[in-house]
Amino acid sequence: MSTMSNAPTAPQDLAEHSWVRDLGATLNRWCVAYLTWRIERAAIIQLGSMSDRQLQDIGISRSEIASAVRGKVERIRALSC
């Protein structure tokens, strides 16, 4: 016959679960950062292939492509006004 105990989990078990959870969170952050970088690079390449006239039509210059993709153009323009 076995008995079930409501005793708290041993600290070692909690440390192992915490370590695994932290590793999973770190891997998730790396994956998101990598995918974000790939998407940004694809957008920069695509915008870079556009003509200056096309870029002007959407409101950015060639030198602003990387900043525009990362969402920094509006902040830069707001600070310069």
Distance bins in CASP14 RR format, pairs under 12 A and 6 or more apart:
PFRMAT RR
TARGET T0000
AUTHOR 0000-0000-0000
RMODE 2
METHOD distances of the structure
MODEL  1
7 13 0 0 0 0 0 1 0 0 0 0 0
8 14 0 0 0 0 1 0 0 0 0 0 0
9 15 0 0 0 0 0 1 0 0 0 0 0
9 16 0 0 0 0 1 0 0 0 0 0 0
9 17 0 0 0 0 1 0 0 0 0 0 0
9 18 0 0 0 0 0 1 0 0 0 0 0
10 16 0 0 0 0 1 0 0 0 0 0 0
10 17 0 0 0 0 0 1 0 0 0 0 0
11 17 0 0 0 0 0 1 0 0 0 0 0
11 18 0 0 0 0 0 1 0 0 0 0 0
12 18 0 0 0 0 0 1 0 0 0 0 0
12 19 0 0 0 0 0 1 0 0 0 0 0
13 19 0 0 0 0 0 1 0 0 0 0 0
13 20 0 0 0 0 0 1 0 0 0 0 0
14 20 0 0 0 0 0 1 0 0 0 0 0
14 21 0 0 0 0 0 1 0 0 0 0 0
15 21 0 0 0 0 0 1 0 0 0 0 0
15 22 0 0 0 0 0 1 0 0 0 0 0
16 22 0 0 0 0 0 1 0 0 0 0 0
16 23 0 0 0 0 0 1 0 0 0 0 0
17 23 0 0 0 0 0 1 0 0 0 0 0
17 24 0 0 0 0 0 1 0 0 0 0 0
18 24 0 0 0 0 0 1 0 0 0 0 0
18 25 0 0 0 0 0 1 0 0 0 0 0
19 25 0 0 0 0 0 1 0 0 0 0 0
19 26 0 0 0 0 0 1 0 0 0 0 0
20 26 0 0 0 0 0 1 0 0 0 0 0
20 27 0 0 0 0 0 1 0 0 0 0 0
21 27 0 0 0 0 0 1 0 0 0 0 0
21 28 0 0 0 0 0 1 0 0 0 0 0
22 28 0 0 0 0 0 1 0 0 0 0 0
22 29 0 0 0 0 0 1 0 0 0 0 0
23 29 0 0 0 0 0 1 0 0 0 0 0
23 30 0 0 0 0 0 1 0 0 0 0 0
24 30 0 0 0 0 1 0 0 0 0 0 0
24 31 0 0 0 0 1 0 0 0 0 0 0
24 32 0 0 0 0 0 1 0 0 0 0 0
25 31 0 0 0 0 0 1 0 0 0 0 0
25 32 0 0 0 0 0 1 0 0 0 0 0
26 32 0 0 0 0 0 1 0 0 0 0 0
26 33 0 0 0 0 0 1 0 0 0 0 0
27 33 0 0 0 0 0 1 0 0 0 0 0
27 34 0 0 0 0 0 1 0 0 0 0 0
28 34 0 0 0 0 0 1 0 0 0 0 0
28 35 0 0 0 0 0 1 0 0 0 0 0
29 35 0 0 0 0 0 1 0 0 0 0 0
29 36 0 0 0 0 0 1 0 0 0 0 0
30 36 0 0 0 0 0 1 0 0 0 0 0
30 37 0 0 0 0 0 1 0 0 0 0 0
31 37 0 0 0 0 0 1 0 0 0 0 0
31 38 0 0 0 0 0 1 0 0 0 0 0
32 38 0 0 0 0 0 1 0 0 0 0 0
32 39 0 0 0 0 0 1 0 0 0 0 0
33 39 0 0 0 0 0 1 0 0 0 0 0
33 40 0 0 0 0 0 1 0 0 0 0 0
34 40 0 0 0 0 0 1 0 0 0 0 0
34 41 0 0 0 0 0 1 0 0 0 0 0
35 41 0 0 0 0 0 1 0 0 0 0 0
35 42 0 0 0 0 0 1 0 0 0 0 0
36 42 0 0 0 0 0 1 0 0 0 0 0
36 43 0 0 0 0 0 1 0 0 0 0 0
36 69 0 0 0 0 0 1 0 0 0 0 0
36 70 0 0 0 0 1 0 0 0 0 0 0
37 43 0 0 0 0 0 1 0 0 0 0 0
37 44 0 0 0 0 0 1 0 0 0 0 0
37 66 0 0 0 0 0 1 0 0 0 0 0
37 69 0 0 0 0 0 1 0 0 0 0 0
37 70 0 0 0 0 0 1 0 0 0 0 0
38 44 0 0 0 0 0 1 0 0 0 0 0
38 45 0 0 0 0 0 1 0 0 0 0 0
38 69 0 0 0 0 0 1 0 0 0 0 0
39 45 0 0 0 0 0 1 0 0 0 0 0
39 46 0 0 0 0 0 1 0 0 0 0 0
39 69 0 0 0 0 1 0 0 0 0 0 0
39 70 0 0 0 0 0 1 0 0 0 0 0
40 46 0 0 0 0 0 1 0 0 0 0 0
40 47 0 0 0 0 0 1 0 0 0 0 0
40 65 0 0 0 0 0 1 0 0 0 0 0
40 66 0 0 0 0 1 0 0 0 0 0 0
40 67 0 0 0 0 0 1 0 0 0 0 0
40 68 0 0 0 0 0 1 0 0 0 0 0
40 69 1 0 1 0 0 0 0 0 0 0 0
40 70 1 0 0 1 0 0 0 0 0 0 0
40 71 0 0 0 0 1 0 0 0 0 0 0
40 72 0 0 0 0 0 1 0 0 0 0 0
41 47 0 0 0 0 0 1 0 0 0 0 0
41 48 0 0 0 0 0 1 0 0 0 0 0
41 65 0 0 0 0 0 1 0 0 0 0 0
41 66 0 0 0 0 1 0 0 0 0 0 0
41 69 0 0 0 0 1 0 0 0 0 0 0
41 70 0 0 0 0 0 1 0 0 0 0 0
42 48 0 0 0 0 0 1 0 0 0 0 0
42 49 0 0 0 0 0 1 0 0 0 0 0
42 69 0 0 0 0 1 0 0 0 0 0 0
43 49 0 0 0 0 0 1 0 0 0 0 0
43 50 0 0 0 0 0 1 0 0 0 0 0
43 60 0 0 0 0 0 1 0 0 0 0 0
43 65 0 0 0 0 1 0 0 0 0 0 0
43 66 0 0 0 0 1 0 0 0 0 0 0
43 67 0 0 0 0 0 1 0 0 0 0 0
43 68 0 0 0 0 1 0 0 0 0 0 0
43 69 1 0 1 0 0 0 0 0 0 0 0
43 70 0 0 0 0 1 0 0 0 0 0 0
43 71 0 0 0 0 0 1 0 0 0 0 0
44 50 0 0 0 0 0 1 0 0 0 0 0
44 60 0 0 0 0 0 1 0 0 0 0 0
44 62 0 0 0 0 0 1 0 0 0 0 0
44 64 0 0 0 0 0 1 0 0 0 0 0
44 65 1 0 1 0 0 0 0 0 0 0 0
44 66 1 0 1 0 0 0 0 0 0 0 0
44 67 0 0 0 0 0 1 0 0 0 0 0
44 68 0 0 0 0 1 0 0 0 0 0 0
44 69 1 0 1 0 0 0 0 0 0 0 0
44 70 0 0 0 0 1 0 0 0 0 0 0
45 65 0 0 0 0 1 0 0 0 0 0 0
45 66 0 0 0 0 0 1 0 0 0 0 0
45 69 0 0 0 0 1 0 0 0 0 0 0
46 54 0 0 0 0 0 1 0 0 0 0 0
46 55 0 0 0 0 0 1 0 0 0 0 0
46 58 0 0 0 0 0 1 0 0 0 0 0
46 65 0 0 0 0 1 0 0 0 0 0 0
46 68 0 0 0 0 0 1 0 0 0 0 0
46 69 0 0 0 0 1 0 0 0 0 0 0
47 54 0 0 0 0 1 0 0 0 0 0 0
47 55 1 0 0 1 0 0 0 0 0 0 0
47 57 0 0 0 0 0 1 0 0 0 0 0
47 58 0 0 0 0 1 0 0 0 0 0 0
47 59 0 0 0 0 0 1 0 0 0 0 0
47 60 1 0 0 1 0 0 0 0 0 0 0
47 61 0 0 0 0 0 1 0 0 0 0 0
47 62 0 0 0 0 1 0 0 0 0 0 0
47 63 0 0 0 0 0 1 0 0 0 0 0
47 64 0 0 0 0 1 0 0 0 0 0 0
47 65 1 0 1 0 0 0 0 0 0 0 0
47 66 0 0 0 0 1 0 0 0 0 0 0
47 67 0 0 0 0 0 1 0 0 0 0 0
47 68 1 0 0 1 0 0 0 0 0 0 0
47 69 1 0 0 1 0 0 0 0 0 0 0
47 70 0 0 0 0 0 1 0 0 0 0 0
47 73 0 0 0 0 0 1 0 0 0 0 0
48 54 0 0 0 0 1 0 0 0 0 0 0
48 55 1 0 0 1 0 0 0 0 0 0 0
48 58 0 0 0 0 0 1 0 0 0 0 0
48 60 0 0 0 0 0 1 0 0 0 0 0
48 61 0 0 0 0 0 1 0 0 0 0 0
48 62 1 0 0 1 0 0 0 0 0 0 0
48 63 0 0 0 0 0 1 0 0 0 0 0
48 64 0 0 0 0 0 1 0 0 0 0 0
48 65 1 0 1 0 0 0 0 0 0 0 0
48 66 0 0 0 0 1 0 0 0 0 0 0
48 68 0 0 0 0 0 1 0 0 0 0 0
48 69 0 0 0 0 0 1 0 0 0 0 0
49 55 0 0 0 0 0 1 0 0 0 0 0
49 62 0 0 0 0 0 1 0 0 0 0 0
49 65 0 0 0 0 0 1 0 0 0 0 0
50 56 0 0 0 0 1 0 0 0 0 0 0
50 57 0 0 0 0 1 0 0 0 0 0 0
50 58 0 0 0 0 1 0 0 0 0 0 0
50 59 0 0 0 0 0 1 0 0 0 0 0
50 60 0 0 0 0 1 0 0 0 0 0 0
50 61 0 0 0 0 0 1 0 0 0 0 0
50 62 0 0 0 0 1 0 0 0 0 0 0
50 65 0 0 0 0 1 0 0 0 0 0 0
50 68 0 0 0 0 0 1 0 0 0 0 0
51 57 0 0 0 0 1 0 0 0 0 0 0
51 58 0 0 0 0 0 1 0 0 0 0 0
51 62 0 0 0 0 1 0 0 0 0 0 0
52 58 0 0 0 0 0 1 0 0 0 0 0
52 59 0 0 0 0 0 1 0 0 0 0 0
52 60 0 0 0 0 0 1 0 0 0 0 0
52 61 1 0 0 1 0 0 0 0 0 0 0
52 62 1 0 0 1 0 0 0 0 0 0 0
52 63 0 0 0 0 0 1 0 0 0 0 0
52 64 0 0 0 0 0 1 0 0 0 0 0
52 65 0 0 0 0 0 1 0 0 0 0 0
53 59 0 0 0 0 0 1 0 0 0 0 0
53 61 0 0 0 0 0 1 0 0 0 0 0
53 62 0 0 0 0 0 1 0 0 0 0 0
54 60 0 0 0 0 1 0 0 0 0 0 0
54 61 0 0 0 0 0 1 0 0 0 0 0
54 62 0 0 0 0 0 1 0 0 0 0 0
54 65 0 0 0 0 0 1 0 0 0 0 0
55 61 1 0 0 1 0 0 0 0 0 0 0
55 62 1 0 0 1 0 0 0 0 0 0 0
55 63 0 0 0 0 1 0 0 0 0 0 0
55 64 0 0 0 0 1 0 0 0 0 0 0
55 65 1 0 0 1 0 0 0 0 0 0 0
55 68 0 0 0 0 1 0 0 0 0 0 0
55 73 0 0 0 0 0 1 0 0 0 0 0
56 62 0 0 0 0 1 0 0 0 0 0 0
56 64 0 0 0 0 0 1 0 0 0 0 0
58 64 0 0 0 0 0 1 0 0 0 0 0
58 65 0 0 0 0 0 1 0 0 0 0 0
58 68 0 0 0 0 1 0 0 0 0 0 0
58 69 0 0 0 0 0 1 0 0 0 0 0
58 73 0 0 0 0 0 1 0 0 0 0 0
59 65 0 0 0 0 0 1 0 0 0 0 0
59 68 0 0 0 0 1 0 0 0 0 0 0
59 73 0 0 0 0 1 0 0 0 0 0 0
59 74 0 0 0 0 0 1 0 0 0 0 0
59 77 0 0 0 0 0 1 0 0 0 0 0
60 66 0 0 0 0 0 1 0 0 0 0 0
60 67 0 0 0 0 1 0 0 0 0 0 0
60 68 1 0 1 0 0 0 0 0 0 0 0
60 69 0 0 0 0 1 0 0 0 0 0 0
60 71 0 0 0 0 0 1 0 0 0 0 0
60 72 0 0 0 0 0 1 0 0 0 0 0
60 73 1 0 0 1 0 0 0 0 0 0 0
60 74 0 0 0 0 0 1 0 0 0 0 0
60 76 0 0 0 0 0 1 0 0 0 0 0
60 77 0 0 0 0 0 1 0 0 0 0 0
61 67 0 0 0 0 0 1 0 0 0 0 0
61 68 0 0 0 0 1 0 0 0 0 0 0
61 73 0 0 0 0 1 0 0 0 0 0 0
61 76 0 0 0 0 0 1 0 0 0 0 0
61 77 0 0 0 0 0 1 0 0 0 0 0
62 68 0 0 0 0 0 1 0 0 0 0 0
63 73 0 0 0 0 0 1 0 0 0 0 0
63 76 0 0 0 0 0 1 0 0 0 0 0
64 70 0 0 0 0 0 1 0 0 0 0 0
64 71 0 0 0 0 0 1 0 0 0 0 0
64 72 0 0 0 0 1 0 0 0 0 0 0
64 73 1 0 1 0 0 0 0 0 0 0 0
64 74 0 0 0 0 0 1 0 0 0 0 0
64 75 0 0 0 0 0 1 0 0 0 0 0
64 76 0 0 0 0 1 0 0 0 0 0 0
64 77 0 0 0 0 1 0 0 0 0 0 0
65 71 0 0 0 0 0 1 0 0 0 0 0
65 72 0 0 0 0 0 1 0 0 0 0 0
65 73 0 0 0 0 1 0 0 0 0 0 0
66 72 0 0 0 0 1 0 0 0 0 0 0
66 73 0 0 0 0 1 0 0 0 0 0 0
66 76 0 0 0 0 0 1 0 0 0 0 0
67 73 1 0 1 0 0 0 0 0 0 0 0
67 74 0 0 0 0 1 0 0 0 0 0 0
67 75 0 0 0 0 1 0 0 0 0 0 0
67 76 1 0 0 1 0 0 0 0 0 0 0
67 77 0 0 0 0 1 0 0 0 0 0 0
68 74 0 0 0 0 1 0 0 0 0 0 0
68 75 0 0 0 0 0 1 0 0 0 0 0
68 76 0 0 0 0 1 0 0 0 0 0 0
68 77 0 0 0 0 0 1 0 0 0 0 0
70 76 0 0 0 0 0 1 0 0 0 0 0
71 77 0 0 0 0 0 1 0 0 0 0 0
71 78 0 0 0 0 0 1 0 0 0 0 0
72 78 0 0 0 0 0 1 0 0 0 0 0
72 79 0 0 0 0 0 1 0 0 0 0 0
73 79 0 0 0 0 0 1 0 0 0 0 0
73 80 0 0 0 0 0 1 0 0 0 0 0
74 80 0 0 0 0 0 1 0 0 0 0 0
74 81 0 0 0 0 0 1 0 0 0 0 0
75 81 0 0 0 0 0 1 0 0 0 0 0
END
